[in-house]
Amino acid sequence: MPNAAAATFNVLDFGAKADGRTDSSKSFASAWAQACASAQPASILVPKGRFLVGSTTFSGQCANKAISFEIQGTLVAPSNYNILGNKGTWLLFEHVDGVSIRSGVLDGQGTILWDCKNSNEGSCPPGATTLEFTNSKNIVISGLTSMNSQMFHIVINACQNVKAQGITITADGNSPNTDGIHVQGSSDVTILTSKIRTGDDCISIGPGTTNLWIENIACGPGHGISIGSLGKDENEAGVQNVTVKTVTLSGTQNGVRIKTWGRPSNSFVRDVVFQDATIVNAQNPIVIDQNYCPNNEGCPGQVSALIPPIATLSFLYPFTK
């Protein structure tokens, strides 16, 4: 809950319209500017209703280290996928400290873009990640629902001390590149008690991730919980100290997976524990792919440099299928 002395900034007071049609991007940016400039803790209130918001960046450094987004309604992305399709990210937080997002719904309206990609017409934009935190610390994401993202739902990049809890992620099983939560270049990240249904990895773990704890996750449909891909570049950070505990993967392409490129690299995978996993109707319950090459195009065909460090994996029972 926000601090009792927190200043509250209601997006309606900055001109936002809860009709799902009027672009409220500038209103959200203005509310953020005021909250960021506040010397005391601040709360940005998004009341009930549907708020159309375009690509928006919320930047630090802020005058306080306790800004809470209290979302009672739904933020809606533009229905025309070309508006966001080449932007990279829909809602971006960068260089922030002490930001929390609580409750609410983010609707990426990505279904038409998925259809475009699945048609193989080749003229579709890549799409936008729904929510990204980059170069930030002391972040809390709690009770948030992300639905129909164009691409990744939530990305945690180059961050420290992040807690995501009670997250609900929904997208069709055939939605391409819609990873649920992607973590890379970050440390001390915790993902708890969340339900993820998507068309790609439920949780994906990229280079430079250390001290990651994942627990009580329901995944499916999706591609499972994946480390990698790693080792695509010769000079690349590794993944270390990852625990995946008490997870249920149902109707997924994979259960738990590690994927590395077959080429020389100084990347690594160390101190990884998979414990208490229930895997039901997965095509591949456990996968260690050391010659990862999507679509078999431009494959290096060499020996993965990550073979020795992968020996530090632990699969702890009960581990059921």
Buried (B, 14 or more C-beta within 10 A) or exposed (E): EBEEEBBBBBBBEBEBBBEBEEBBBBBBBBBBBBBBEBEEBBBBBBBEBBBBBBBBEBBBEBEBBBBBBBBEBBBBBBEEBEBBBEBBBBBBBBBBBBBBBBBBBBBBBBBEBBBBBBEEEEEBBBBBBBBBBBBBBBBBBBEBBBBBBBBBBBBBBBBBBBBBBBBBBBBBBEBBBBBBBBBBBBBBBBBBEBBBBBBBBBBBBBBBBBBBBBBBBBBBBBBBBBBBBBBBEEEBBBBBBBBBBBBBBBBBBBBBBBBBBBBEBEBBBBBBBBBBBBBBEBEBBBBBBBBBBEEEEEBBEEEBBBEEBBEEBEEEEEBEE
